Amino acid sequence: MNKDAIRSVLATIENPAIEGDLVSSGALQWIAWCETYGSLKLHFPQGVATSTLDRLAKVVHGAIGSAAVGAGGRLDSLIVEFVDDAGAVTHTARFGAFTGGTGRAGATDAGHRPIGGLAPAAERPPAKSAAPTPQGAAPSLPGVRHAIAVGAGKGGVGKSTVAVNLAVGLARKGHAVGLLDADIYGPSLPTMLGLAPLEQAVHEGHLVPFAVHGIKAVTIGKLVDAERPLIWRGPMAHGAFKQLLDQTHWGTLDYLIIDLPPGTGDIALTMAQQLQLTGAVVVCTPQKVAQDDAVRAARMFQQLGISVLGVVENMSSFIADDGQRDDLGGRGGAQMMAQRLGVPFLGEVPITMSLRVNSDSGNPTANFTGTSTADQRLTRSLEALVASLTSQIALTTLRGGTSRPTLSIS
């Protein structure tokens, strides 16, 4: 089965709301199909009874299932979403369960593949000989010059906001940048990058990153149902991270920014074992309670052999549209924490109304192009943060002996 075959099936099903079939009437919005799992989006005007939509969904499920069996395959799961004129989902019908490509809904303890149909991961250089830290034995990712982890000791401090804006800011400086959403349990990139209308593509057995806002992005949030909680054990999260990292067409990158889950759990350890990193950025807010957890995150990176490139104080203040500054959570706490830990302080990022709006609407580029007083202060803060980060990366690579001289001829 493939999307064309499903489209042919839908062309045989009558639209109960208007004349024509589901395809010719324009009801079909998009189709997603991978291995034995499918998802459809159908447009129906408001006023169509839910019972009618449920009956139609059952007919669609039965027709696609029969076609799949006739083609020598099967249909394990189908999600049918009904949307209104504004594109908002008004009703959802689900059939079957996502099994991670194993065909067994209960086969979770053995690991997990977040998307089926991918080719085996390409072999990376073998790990080095025994080293005192997981990072010391980790191989590099071909084509990636610098891998940078962005972590935090607790949730809610704006780690994903910092990761997204660092990636976009680096790209605006002319760098080739990738952004990996490794926050397996709470991915934010689908919203913050405006990925909702886009469909994850697979080419030659590898994920194709979304090309948005000048960066390449991959997120687990586009591989599973948006409303489904990922109740995964450690080995399952480990497998998902490895697949996103190794089975993606990253190409050649100057920077790969990795947005980690909050805390000091499985994903951070997996990352340290699987990928050689240039360093990590720790995100914190001014409050003491956030600093306590940020210290643990910084110590975790150091224990894993990952250089801490610096600390970012997010939500350092609120900047009103007229330029008035209010230090709602205090000020300078993260900077003092960085000094106490002996790690660099990269800068502070204020809260503005436009930052919230741009994050919710999936337009981080607008954080660098605003014209109001508050917008300009936000832009200066983000650009200073990017400059501080690149400086620390340069120093870290010099200390590690990994930098190489370049010669430009013009």
C-alpha positions as CSV (number, residue, x, y, z in Angstrom):
1,M,0.0,0.0,0.0
2,N,1.0,3.6,-0.6
3,K,-0.7,7.0,-0.7
4,D,-1.7,6.7,-4.3
5,A,-3.4,3.4,-3.6
6,I,-5.3,4.9,-0.6
7,R,-6.3,7.9,-2.7
8,S,-7.8,5.4,-5.3
9,V,-9.7,3.7,-2.5
10,L,-11.1,7.0,-1.2
11,A,-12.2,7.9,-4.7
12,T,-14.7,5.1,-4.5
13,I,-16.4,6.3,-1.3
14,E,-19.3,8.8,-1.6
15,N,-19.1,12.1,0.3
16,P,-22.2,12.1,2.6
17,A,-22.2,15.9,2.8
18,I,-21.9,17.1,-0.8
19,E,-22.1,15.5,-4.2
20,G,-19.1,13.5,-5.3
21,D,-16.6,11.1,-3.8
22,L,-14.1,12.0,-1.0
23,V,-11.4,12.9,-3.6
24,S,-13.3,14.7,-6.3
25,S,-15.4,16.7,-3.8
26,G,-12.2,18.2,-2.3
27,A,-12.8,16.6,1.2
28,L,-9.4,14.8,1.2
29,Q,-6.8,17.2,2.6
30,W,-3.8,14.9,3.0
31,I,-2.7,11.3,3.5
32,A,0.1,9.8,5.6
33,W,1.1,6.2,5.3
34,C,4.1,4.3,6.6
35,E,4.4,0.5,6.8
36,T,1.1,-0.6,8.2
37,Y,-0.1,2.7,9.7
38,G,-2.2,5.4,8.1
39,S,-3.6,8.8,8.8
40,L,-6.1,10.9,6.9
41,K,-7.4,14.4,7.1
42,L,-10.8,15.1,5.7
43,H,-12.5,18.5,5.4
44,F,-16.2,18.7,6.3
45,P,-18.2,21.8,7.0
46,Q,-19.6,22.5,10.5
47,G,-23.0,21.0,11.1
48,V,-22.3,17.5,9.9
49,A,-23.4,15.1,12.7
50,T,-20.7,13.3,14.6
51,S,-22.6,10.0,14.0
52,T,-22.3,10.6,10.2
53,L,-18.6,11.2,10.6
54,D,-18.1,8.1,12.6
55,R,-20.0,6.0,10.1
56,L,-17.9,7.4,7.3
57,A,-14.7,6.7,9.2
58,K,-15.7,3.1,9.7
59,V,-16.4,2.8,5.9
60,V,-13.0,4.3,5.1
61,H,-11.2,2.0,7.6
62,G,-12.9,-1.1,6.2
63,A,-12.2,-0.1,2.6
64,I,-8.5,0.7,3.2
65,G,-8.1,-2.4,5.3
66,S,-9.5,-4.6,2.6
67,A,-7.3,-3.0,0.0
68,A,-4.2,-3.5,2.2
69,V,-5.0,-7.2,2.6
70,G,-5.7,-7.5,-1.1
71,A,-2.2,-6.0,-1.8
72,G,-0.6,-8.6,0.5
73,G,-0.2,-6.3,3.5
74,R,-2.3,-5.2,6.5
75,L,-3.6,-2.2,8.2
76,D,-2.7,-2.0,11.9
77,S,-3.8,1.5,12.7
78,L,-5.7,4.3,11.0
79,I,-6.4,7.8,12.3
80,V,-9.1,9.8,10.5
81,E,-9.3,13.5,11.4
82,F,-12.1,15.8,10.3
83,V,-11.4,19.5,10.0
84,D,-13.5,22.6,9.5
85,D,-13.1,25.5,7.1
86,A,-10.4,27.0,9.3
87,G,-8.4,23.8,9.4
88,A,-9.2,23.0,13.1
89,V,-9.8,19.4,14.0
90,T,-13.4,18.9,15.0
91,H,-13.6,15.2,15.3
92,T,-11.1,12.3,15.3
93,A,-11.8,8.6,14.7
94,R,-9.0,6.0,15.6
95,F,-8.8,2.4,14.7
96,G,-6.2,0.0,15.9
97,A,-3.0,0.9,17.8
98,F,0.5,2.1,16.9
99,T,2.9,-0.8,17.6
100,G,6.1,0.7,16.5
101,G,6.4,-1.6,13.4
102,T,6.5,-4.9,15.4
103,G,2.8,-5.8,14.7
104,R,2.4,-6.4,18.5
105,A,0.9,-3.7,20.6
106,G,2.4,-5.1,23.7
107,A,5.9,-5.5,22.4
108,T,7.3,-2.4,24.2
109,D,9.9,-3.8,26.5
110,A,12.1,-5.0,23.6
111,G,12.5,-1.4,22.4
112,H,10.8,0.8,19.9
113,R,11.0,2.1,16.4
114,P,9.2,5.4,16.2
115,I,8.6,5.0,12.4
116,G,8.8,1.9,10.3
117,G,10.2,1.5,6.8
118,L,13.6,3.0,7.5
119,A,16.8,1.5,6.3
120,P,19.4,0.3,8.8
121,A,21.5,3.1,10.2
122,A,24.7,3.7,8.4
123,E,27.8,2.5,10.3
124,R,29.6,5.3,12.1
125,P,33.3,5.2,13.0
126,P,33.9,2.7,15.8
127,A,34.1,3.9,19.3
128,K,37.5,4.7,20.7
129,S,39.2,2.4,23.2
130,A,38.1,2.4,26.8
131,A,37.7,5.9,28.2
132,P,36.8,7.1,31.7
133,T,33.5,8.7,30.5
134,P,30.8,7.7,28.0
135,Q,31.7,10.8,25.9
136,G,35.3,9.8,25.6
137,A,34.3,6.7,23.6
138,A,31.5,8.2,21.6
139,P,31.9,8.4,17.8
140,S,31.2,11.6,15.8
141,L,28.3,12.0,13.4
142,P,29.6,12.2,9.8
143,G,29.1,15.6,8.2
144,V,28.4,17.4,11.5
145,R,31.1,19.8,12.6
146,H,29.7,20.7,16.0
147,A,27.0,18.9,18.0
148,I,25.6,21.1,20.8
149,A,23.2,19.8,23.5
150,V,20.8,22.2,25.1
151,G,19.6,20.9,28.5
152,A,18.0,22.0,31.7
153,G,17.6,20.6,35.2
154,K,13.9,21.0,35.2
155,G,11.0,21.6,32.8
156,G,9.4,25.0,32.1
157,V,12.5,27.1,32.0
158,G,12.3,27.7,28.2
159,K,14.9,25.2,27.1
160,S,13.2,24.6,23.7
161,T,12.8,28.3,23.2
162,V,16.5,28.8,23.6
163,A,17.4,25.8,21.4
164,V,15.1,27.0,18.6
165,N,16.4,30.6,18.7
166,L,20.0,29.5,18.9
167,A,19.5,27.3,15.8
168,V,17.7,30.1,13.8
169,G,20.3,32.7,15.0
170,L,23.2,30.6,13.9
171,A,21.5,30.0,10.5
172,R,21.0,33.7,10.1
173,K,24.8,34.1,10.4
174,G,25.2,31.9,7.3
175,H,25.9,28.6,9.0
176,A,24.3,25.2,8.0
177,V,22.3,24.2,11.1
178,G,20.3,21.2,12.1
179,L,17.9,21.0,15.1
180,L,17.1,17.6,16.6
181,D,14.1,17.6,19.0
182,A,15.2,14.8,21.4
183,D,12.6,15.8,24.0
184,I,10.9,12.4,23.5
185,Y,8.2,12.8,26.1
186,G,7.3,16.5,25.3
187,P,8.4,17.6,21.8
188,S,7.8,21.3,21.3
189,L,9.2,21.8,17.7
190,P,6.0,21.0,15.9
191,T,4.4,24.1,17.4
192,M,7.5,26.3,17.7
193,L,8.5,25.7,14.1
194,G,5.0,25.6,12.6
195,L,5.3,22.0,11.4
196,A,1.6,21.1,11.8
197,P,0.6,21.2,8.1
198,L,3.8,19.4,7.0
199,E,4.2,15.7,6.6
200,Q,7.3,13.7,7.5
201,A,9.0,12.4,4.4
202,V,11.2,9.3,4.1
203,H,13.7,9.0,1.2
204,E,15.8,6.0,0.6
205,G,15.1,4.6,4.0
206,H,16.0,7.8,5.9
207,L,14.0,10.6,7.5
208,V,14.2,13.9,5.5
209,P,14.5,16.9,7.9
210,F,12.0,19.7,7.6
211,A,13.6,22.7,5.9
212,V,12.1,25.7,7.8
213,H,13.4,29.1,9.0
214,G,16.8,28.4,7.4
215,I,17.4,25.2,9.4
216,K,16.9,21.4,9.1
217,A,14.7,20.0,11.8
218,V,13.6,16.6,12.9
219,T,11.2,15.8,15.8
220,I,9.5,12.8,17.3
221,G,6.4,15.0,17.4
222,K,5.8,14.4,13.7
223,L,6.1,10.7,13.9
224,V,3.4,9.9,16.4
225,D,-0.1,11.1,17.2
226,A,0.1,14.6,18.5
227,E,-2.2,13.9,21.5
228,R,-0.8,10.5,22.3
229,P,1.4,10.3,25.5
230,L,4.6,8.4,25.0
231,I,4.7,6.1,28.0
232,W,8.0,4.6,27.1
233,R,10.6,2.7,29.2
234,G,14.3,3.7,29.0
235,P,15.2,1.2,26.1
236,M,12.3,2.6,24.0
237,A,13.4,6.2,24.4
238,H,17.0,5.1,23.7
239,G,15.9,3.5,20.4
240,A,13.9,6.5,19.4
241,F,16.8,8.9,19.9
242,K,19.2,6.6,18.0
243,Q,16.8,6.5,15.1
244,L,16.3,10.2,14.9
245,L,20.0,10.8,15.1
246,D,21.4,8.1,12.8
247,Q,18.6,7.5,10.3
248,T,18.1,11.1,9.2
249,H,19.5,12.7,6.1
250,W,21.4,15.5,7.9
251,G,23.9,16.2,5.2
252,T,26.7,18.6,6.0
253,L,26.1,20.8,9.0
254,D,28.2,23.4,10.8
255,Y,26.0,22.9,13.9
256,L,23.6,20.3,15.1
257,I,21.6,21.7,18.1
258,I,20.0,18.9,20.2
259,D,17.0,19.9,22.4
260,L,17.2,17.4,25.3
261,P,14.4,16.5,27.7
262,P,14.6,18.2,31.1
263,G,16.4,16.5,33.9
264,T,19.3,14.0,34.0
265,G,17.8,10.8,32.6
266,D,18.1,8.2,29.9
267,I,18.3,10.4,26.8
268,A,21.3,12.5,28.1
269,L,23.2,9.3,28.9
270,T,22.3,7.8,25.5
271,M,23.4,10.9,23.7
272,A,26.7,10.9,25.5
273,Q,27.3,7.3,24.5
274,Q,26.2,7.7,20.9
275,L,27.5,11.1,19.8
276,Q,30.7,13.1,20.3
277,L,29.6,16.6,21.3
278,T,31.4,19.9,21.2
279,G,29.7,20.9,24.4
280,A,26.4,21.6,26.2
281,V,24.3,24.7,27.0
282,V,22.4,24.8,30.3
283,V,19.2,26.9,30.5
284,C,18.0,28.3,33.7
285,T,15.7,31.1,35.1
286,P,16.6,33.6,37.8
287,Q,14.8,31.8,40.6
288,K,16.8,29.8,43.2
289,V,14.6,26.7,42.7
290,A,15.6,26.6,39.0
291,Q,19.2,27.2,39.8
292,D,19.3,24.2,42.1
293,D,18.3,21.9,39.3
294,A,20.5,23.6,36.7
295,V,23.5,22.9,38.9
296,R,22.6,19.2,38.7
297,A,22.3,19.4,34.9
298,A,25.7,21.1,34.6
299,R,27.3,18.5,36.8
300,M,25.7,15.7,34.8
301,F,27.3,17.0,31.6
302,Q,30.7,17.3,33.3
303,Q,30.4,13.8,34.7
304,L,29.7,12.5,31.2
305,G,32.8,14.2,29.9
306,I,30.8,16.9,28.0
307,S,32.1,20.5,28.2
308,V,29.7,23.0,29.5
309,L,29.8,25.8,27.0
310,G,27.8,28.1,29.3
311,V,24.6,29.0,31.1
312,V,21.7,31.0,29.6
313,E,19.4,32.9,31.9
314,N,16.0,32.7,30.2
315,M,13.0,34.8,31.2
316,S,15.4,37.1,32.8
317,S,12.8,39.9,32.8
318,F,9.6,41.0,31.1
319,I,10.0,43.8,28.5
320,A,6.7,45.5,27.7
321,D,6.0,46.9,24.3
322,D,6.9,50.4,25.5
323,G,10.3,49.2,26.6
324,Q,9.5,49.1,30.4
325,R,11.5,46.3,32.1
326,D,10.2,44.3,35.0
327,D,12.4,41.7,36.8
328,L,9.5,39.4,37.7
329,G,11.7,36.5,38.9
330,G,14.7,38.5,40.1
331,R,17.8,39.1,38.0
332,G,21.3,37.7,37.7
333,G,20.7,34.5,39.6
334,A,21.9,32.3,36.7
335,Q,25.0,34.5,36.1
336,M,26.0,34.1,39.8
337,M,25.4,30.3,39.5
338,A,27.6,30.2,36.4
339,Q,30.4,32.0,38.3
340,R,30.1,29.6,41.2
341,L,30.3,26.6,38.9
342,G,33.2,28.1,37.0
343,V,31.5,28.0,33.6
344,P,30.8,30.8,31.1
345,F,27.7,32.9,31.3
346,L,26.4,33.2,27.7
347,G,23.7,35.8,28.2
348,E,20.1,36.5,29.1
349,V,16.8,36.2,27.1
350,P,13.9,38.4,28.2
351,I,10.2,37.7,27.9
352,T,8.3,39.8,25.4
353,M,4.8,39.6,24.0
354,S,6.1,39.0,20.5
355,L,8.4,36.1,21.7
356,R,5.3,34.4,23.1
357,V,3.3,35.0,20.0
358,N,6.0,34.0,17.6
359,S,6.7,30.8,19.5
360,D,3.0,29.8,19.6
361,S,2.6,30.6,15.9
362,G,5.7,28.8,14.8
363,N,7.6,31.8,13.5
364,P,10.9,32.1,15.4
365,T,12.4,34.1,12.5
366,A,10.2,37.0,13.5
367,N,12.2,37.2,16.8
368,F,15.1,38.6,14.8
369,T,13.1,41.1,12.7
370,G,10.8,43.0,15.0
371,T,10.7,46.8,15.0
372,S,9.2,47.7,18.4
373,T,11.4,48.7,21.3
374,A,10.8,45.4,23.0
375,D,11.4,43.5,19.8
376,Q,14.7,45.2,19.2
377,R,15.9,44.4,22.7
378,L,14.9,40.8,22.3
379,T,16.8,40.7,18.9
380,R,19.9,42.2,20.5
381,S,19.8,39.6,23.4
382,L,19.4,36.7,21.0
383,E,22.2,37.9,18.7
384,A,24.5,38.4,21.7
385,L,23.7,34.9,22.9
386,V,24.6,33.4,19.5
387,A,27.9,35.4,19.4
388,S,28.8,34.2,22.9
389,L,28.0,30.6,22.0
390,T,30.2,30.7,18.9
391,S,33.0,32.2,20.8
392,Q,32.9,29.5,23.5
393,I,32.7,26.8,20.8
394,A,35.9,28.2,19.2
395,L,37.7,28.2,22.5
396,T,36.5,24.7,23.3
397,T,37.7,23.3,20.0
398,L,41.1,25.1,20.4
399,R,41.5,23.6,23.9
400,G,40.5,20.1,22.5
401,G,42.9,20.4,19.6
402,T,40.0,19.8,17.1
403,S,40.2,23.0,15.2
404,R,41.9,23.2,11.8
405,P,43.3,26.2,9.9
406,T,41.4,27.2,6.8
407,L,42.7,28.9,3.7
408,S,40.4,31.1,1.6
409,I,41.4,32.2,-1.9
410,S,39.4,34.9,-3.7
